[in-house]
Amino acid sequence: MGCVERSVVTSTVRRLWDEEIVPSLSELVAVPAISPVFDPRWAENGQLAAAIEHVRAWLAQRSLPGATIDVVQLDGRSPLLLVDVPATDSSSDTVLLYGHLDKQPPVANWSDGLGPWTPVLKDGRLYGRGAADDGYSGYAAVAALEAVRAAGGTHSRAVILLETGEESGSPDLPAYLEHLSDRLGDVSLVVCLDSGGSDYDRMWLTTSLRGLLQVTVTVRILESGLHSGMASGIVPSSFRIARLLLDRLEDAETGVVKVPEMHVEIPPHRITETREAVETAPGALLGAVPRVGDLRAMSDDETELALNSGWRPTLSITGADGLPAPDDAGNVLRPFTSIMLSFRLPPTADANAALAAVTELLTTDVPYGATVELSRIEAGNGWNAPELAPWLRAALDDAGKEVFGAPWRTVALGGSIPFMGLLHEAYPDAQFVVTGAVGPDSNCHVPDEWLHLAQAARVTEAVALVLDAHSKRS
């Protein structure tokens, strides 16, 4: 790693986390900065602006000579915090370090003594909404830069971008990337601190994300409900027609999606990485799923389960309408059934082609000539990381050995992070490090969210080593 002093990186990062980051991050937890999609009055409520200001004030006290800090807000869009740190070397390219400050809704049923806006330090954990997802990211990015400098290392120009719309799907990020394109310049490395892995024993690199296709299907048969004793057997049930349509999309016995446009060939190296990750943390995949009773997994092979969740299409029914609660149900043949279909698509599948195929399957030759309506349509591509450059692989290997004492592993996330595709499209030649301190039990989006502080510090150290290696690459 050149002249960077490893012990100084460690001591600097740990001091910053213990003495300066944890107190400020705890205060950030107390800010109810709910993402815009969950708070339509976000601008009036001012909590996103409060989160931005809190972090801005902390950054203004940092020891980063020449750094500039700007709050950027386009009309009608949620604010963004931009920190521009000059290079310590002679390079002209940029490292973009990404995070977000908006949060999921608080939700109910937090454990006794815990709450979404009440920061609690306990057993090496910081509890509270936004601690793990993703309030720590900006702090970690700055600490990594400070550690590189303190340890005699170098880094290229670094821009820290903290948005406030990620939990809403990052709808404003494309406009900001276009607006800031000249200021961002030539981005050769993107570091995203909004992910995690299967344990807290090593560094986990997210190498792919599945895409998403959502559509609400409504099957209509009647203008109004009729007594089931009078109408059943004369006209078909809307539910049965919906079931027949679903059989066009999914094999009910196996769960295999039948739409060819949703399937891709899994790259061999991703299969190898998946197998290594499963062997490294056996049982982690199933352990993160709180099954009821004797429910069996869809396969006895954990590698196949990981490929199912990372590289194969799946269908979930995430909502329904037209179905009264059982206590309210009468002897009525209902006029319609609506179901929300949520497909997860392989990282390299074409979401628009998948949507076209699904539309045709649901609306062509509909059984009994029933009326089918499609609404609430959303389609988004996934993301597959570029091959690691030799310098980056070597830096990750060093970080695994020197910081974690264990080799790094990869994760193929089954969920979607829209901004990764946006950033990859904007900077197609950049290298990507998508990592973070979130683990399988960090409770992001649900009650009792918590951040593993030691893991967050180790990830910060690793990022510092990557920044130094990036500036020294040949």
DOMIPA-578518 format. One line per 5 residues: number of its first residue (from 1); their letters; for each residue x, y, z of C-alpha. Coordinates in steps of 0.2 Angstrom, whole numbers. Example, Ala and Ser with C-alpha at 12.3 -4.5 7.8 and 13.67 -1.06 7.14 Angstrom:
2
1> AS> 62 -22 39 | 68 -5 36
END
This chain:
474
1> MGCVE> 0 0 0 | 15 12 -3 | 19 23 12 | 3 23 20 | 5 18 39
6> RSVVT> -8 4 42 | -7 7 61 | -11 25 59 | -26 22 48 | -33 10 61
11> STVRR> -30 22 76 | -37 37 66 | -52 28 61 | -56 21 78 | -53 38 87
16> LWDEE> -65 47 75 | -78 34 77 | -77 33 96 | -75 52 99 | -83 61 85
21> IVPSL> -94 50 74 | -104 41 86 | -110 57 96 | -115 66 80 | -123 50 71
26> SELVA> -133 48 87 | -140 65 85 | -144 62 67 | -154 47 72 | -165 58 82
31> VPAIS> -170 68 66 | -186 60 58 | -180 63 40 | -193 52 32 | -190 49 13
36> PVFDP> -202 60 2 | -212 45 -4 | -218 42 14 | -220 60 18 | -228 71 5
41> RWAEN> -226 86 15 | -207 84 17 | -203 101 11 | -215 109 23 | -209 98 38
46> GQLAA> -191 102 35 | -184 86 42 | -174 82 27 | -166 99 27 | -163 97 46
51> AIEHV> -153 81 42 | -143 89 28 | -139 104 40 | -134 92 54 | -121 83 44
56> RAWLA> -116 99 35 | -112 107 52 | -101 92 57 | -92 92 40 | -88 110 42
61> QRSLP> -77 106 57 | -67 93 49 | -49 94 45 | -49 93 26 | -40 107 19
66> GATID> -48 115 3 | -64 105 5 | -80 114 0 | -97 109 6 | -113 114 -4
71> VVQLD> -131 110 -1 | -139 108 -18 | -157 109 -21 | -166 109 -38 | -184 116 -39
76> GRSPL> -196 103 -32 | -183 90 -28 | -176 84 -11 | -160 92 -6 | -142 85 -9
81> LLVDV> -126 87 1 | -110 88 -9 | -93 88 -2 | -78 91 -14 | -61 87 -6
86> PATDS> -46 91 -17 | -33 78 -22 | -17 75 -12 | -10 68 -28 | -8 75 -46
91> SSDTV> -22 65 -54 | -36 73 -63 | -50 60 -60 | -63 59 -46 | -68 46 -33
96> LLYGH> -87 48 -30 | -92 42 -13 | -111 39 -11 | -123 38 3 | -140 45 8
101> LDKQP> -148 53 23 | -167 50 20 | -175 36 31 | -188 23 30 | -204 26 41
106> PVANW> -203 23 59 | -216 8 60 | -222 1 76 | -217 -12 89 | -200 -7 93
111> SDGLG> -193 -16 108 | -194 -9 126 | -182 5 128 | -179 7 109 | -188 19 97
116> PWTPV> -185 25 79 | -180 43 84 | -171 38 101 | -153 34 99 | -147 20 110
121> LKDGR> -129 13 112 | -129 -5 118 | -117 -19 116 | -107 -11 102 | -123 -6 93
126> LYGRG> -131 10 89 | -150 8 88 | -162 20 79 | -169 23 62 | -156 28 49
131> AADDG> -141 22 60 | -137 8 48 | -147 13 33 | -138 25 29 | -134 39 41
136> YSGYA> -116 33 44 | -111 33 26 | -105 52 25 | -96 50 42 | -87 35 36
141> AVAAL> -82 43 19 | -74 58 28 | -66 47 41 | -58 37 27 | -51 52 19
146> EAVRA> -44 59 35 | -36 42 39 | -27 42 22 | -20 59 25 | -15 56 43
151> AGGTH> -6 40 38 | 4 48 25 | -6 41 10 | -13 49 -5 | -30 50 -13
156> SRAVI> -38 57 -29 | -50 71 -29 | -65 65 -19 | -83 70 -20 | -95 64 -7
161> LLETG> -113 64 -13 | -127 62 0 | -145 62 -7 | -161 62 2 | -172 52 -9
166> EESGS> -165 34 -10 | -178 26 0 | -190 33 -12 | -181 25 -27 | -169 40 -30
171> PDLPA> -181 49 -42 | -171 65 -41 | -154 58 -44 | -154 58 -63 | -157 76 -63
176> YLEHL> -144 80 -50 | -131 69 -60 | -135 79 -75 | -134 96 -66 | -118 91 -57
181> SDRLG> -109 82 -72 | -97 96 -75 | -93 97 -56 | -91 79 -54 | -79 77 -69
186> DVSLV> -71 61 -74 | -76 48 -61 | -65 33 -61 | -71 25 -44 | -88 24 -36
191> VCLDS> -88 19 -18 | -106 16 -11 | -108 14 7 | -126 8 7 | -125 -11 7
196> GGSDY> -118 -25 18 | -116 -44 19 | -120 -61 27 | -110 -58 43 | -99 -46 52
201> DRMWL> -82 -56 50 | -77 -49 34 | -79 -36 20 | -94 -40 8 | -94 -33 -9
206> TTSLR> -111 -31 -18 | -108 -36 -36 | -125 -37 -43 | -143 -31 -39 | -159 -38 -47
211> GLLQV> -171 -27 -57 | -189 -25 -53 | -206 -26 -62 | -222 -21 -53 | -239 -21 -60
216> TVTVR> -257 -22 -53 | -268 -33 -63 | -287 -30 -61 | -299 -43 -68 | -317 -37 -70
221> ILESG> -332 -48 -73 | -347 -38 -66 | -353 -20 -64 | -358 -24 -46 | -357 -39 -34
226> LHSGM> -371 -52 -35 | -377 -66 -23 | -366 -81 -26 | -381 -92 -25 | -388 -84 -40
231> ASGIV> -373 -79 -51 | -360 -93 -48 | -360 -106 -61 | -367 -93 -73 | -352 -81 -74
236> PSSFR> -334 -86 -69 | -326 -80 -53 | -314 -65 -56 | -302 -74 -44 | -302 -90 -55
241> IARLL> -298 -80 -70 | -284 -71 -61 | -277 -88 -56 | -277 -94 -74 | -268 -78 -79
246> LDRLE> -255 -81 -65 | -252 -99 -72 | -246 -91 -88 | -232 -82 -78 | -227 -94 -65
251> DAETG> -226 -113 -62 | -237 -115 -47 | -228 -131 -42 | -210 -125 -43 | -211 -106 -42
256> VVKVP> -201 -105 -59 | -206 -90 -69 | -212 -95 -86 | -208 -78 -95 | -193 -81 -106
261> EMHVE> -188 -63 -107 | -185 -63 -88 | -171 -76 -89 | -153 -74 -92 | -137 -84 -93
266> IPPHR> -129 -82 -76 | -110 -78 -78 | -99 -92 -73 | -88 -81 -61 | -104 -75 -52
271> ITETR> -109 -94 -49 | -91 -96 -42 | -92 -81 -31 | -109 -87 -25 | -103 -104 -20
276> EAVET> -88 -96 -11 | -100 -84 -1 | -111 -99 4 | -96 -109 9 | -90 -95 19
281> APGAL> -106 -91 29 | -116 -107 28 | -134 -105 35 | -133 -86 34 | -146 -86 20
286> LGAVP> -159 -96 28 | -155 -89 45 | -161 -72 40 | -178 -79 35 | -189 -81 51
291> RVGDL> -199 -97 44 | -215 -103 53 | -217 -121 59 | -209 -134 47 | -208 -123 32
296> RAMSD> -195 -130 20 | -184 -120 8 | -186 -120 -11 | -170 -131 -12 | -159 -141 -1
301> DETEL> -144 -133 -10 | -139 -116 -2 | -130 -111 -18 | -146 -113 -28 | -155 -103 -15
306> ALNSG> -143 -89 -17 | -144 -90 -36 | -163 -89 -34 | -162 -74 -24 | -148 -65 -34
311> WRPTL> -149 -71 -52 | -166 -79 -56 | -183 -71 -59 | -196 -73 -45 | -214 -68 -43
316> SITGA> -222 -62 -26 | -240 -56 -24 | -238 -41 -13 | -255 -34 -12 | -273 -37 -17
321> DGLPA> -290 -28 -18 | -308 -33 -20 | -306 -46 -7 | -315 -41 10 | -308 -47 26
326> PDDAG> -315 -64 31 | -325 -57 45 | -333 -45 32 | -336 -58 18 | -353 -62 13
331> NVLRP> -361 -74 0 | -356 -63 -14 | -348 -66 -31 | -337 -51 -31 | -336 -40 -47
336> FTSIM> -317 -39 -48 | -301 -45 -41 | -285 -34 -41 | -268 -42 -37 | -251 -33 -36
341> LSFRL> -237 -43 -45 | -219 -40 -40 | -206 -48 -51 | -188 -47 -46 | -178 -48 -62
346> PPTAD> -160 -55 -65 | -147 -41 -65 | -144 -41 -84 | -162 -44 -89 | -171 -30 -99
351> ANAAL> -185 -24 -88 | -195 -16 -103 | -194 -32 -113 | -200 -41 -98 | -215 -28 -96
356> AAVTE> -220 -30 -114 | -220 -49 -112 | -230 -49 -96 | -243 -36 -104 | -245 -48 -119
361> LLTTD> -248 -63 -108 | -260 -55 -96 | -271 -46 -110 | -271 -58 -124 | -285 -71 -126
366> VPYGA> -291 -68 -108 | -302 -82 -102 | -320 -80 -104 | -317 -63 -112 | -315 -54 -95
371> TVELS> -309 -37 -94 | -291 -35 -88 | -284 -18 -83 | -265 -15 -79 | -260 -1 -68
376> RIEAG> -247 5 -55 | -233 -1 -68 | -215 1 -63 | -200 -7 -72 | -182 -5 -68
381> NGWNA> -166 -14 -74 | -154 -22 -61 | -135 -19 -61 | -120 -30 -63 | -104 -24 -57
386> PELAP> -89 -22 -70 | -74 -34 -68 | -63 -29 -54 | -47 -20 -60 | -31 -29 -54
391> WLRAA> -26 -14 -42 | -44 -15 -34 | -43 -33 -32 | -26 -32 -24 | -32 -18 -12
396> LDDAG> -47 -28 -7 | -36 -43 -4 | -25 -32 7 | -40 -25 17 | -47 -43 20
401> KEVFG> -31 -49 27 | -25 -33 37 | -42 -26 43 | -54 -41 44 | -42 -56 45
406> APWRT> -53 -64 33 | -55 -64 14 | -68 -53 6 | -83 -61 -2 | -97 -55 -13
411> VALGG> -116 -53 -12 | -129 -54 -26 | -143 -44 -18 | -160 -49 -22 | -167 -31 -20
416> SIPFM> -165 -16 -31 | -155 0 -28 | -159 11 -42 | -145 23 -41 | -132 10 -44
421> GLLHE> -138 8 -62 | -139 26 -64 | -121 29 -58 | -115 14 -69 | -124 22 -84
426> AYPDA> -117 39 -80 | -99 32 -77 | -97 16 -88 | -79 15 -86 | -78 17 -67
431> QFVVT> -74 4 -55 | -87 1 -41 | -85 -4 -23 | -102 -7 -16 | -101 -11 3
436> GAVGP> -106 -7 20 | -109 -12 38 | -127 -19 37 | -129 -37 41 | -143 -50 40
441> DSNCH> -150 -44 57 | -147 -26 56 | -166 -23 54 | -166 -10 41 | -184 -5 36
446> VPDEW> -191 -14 51 | -192 -11 70 | -175 -11 81 | -164 -5 67 | -146 -5 73
451> LHLAQ> -128 -2 66 | -113 -13 71 | -101 0 76 | -85 -11 75 | -90 -17 57
456> AARVT> -93 1 52 | -76 6 58 | -68 -9 49 | -77 -4 33 | -70 13 35
461> EAVAL> -53 7 36 | -55 -4 21 | -61 11 11 | -46 21 16 | -35 8 9
466> VLDAH> -44 7 -7 | -43 26 -9 | -25 25 -6 | -23 11 -19 | -33 20 -32
471> SKRS> -22 35 -31 | -7 24 -34 | -14 13 -48 | -3 12 -63
END
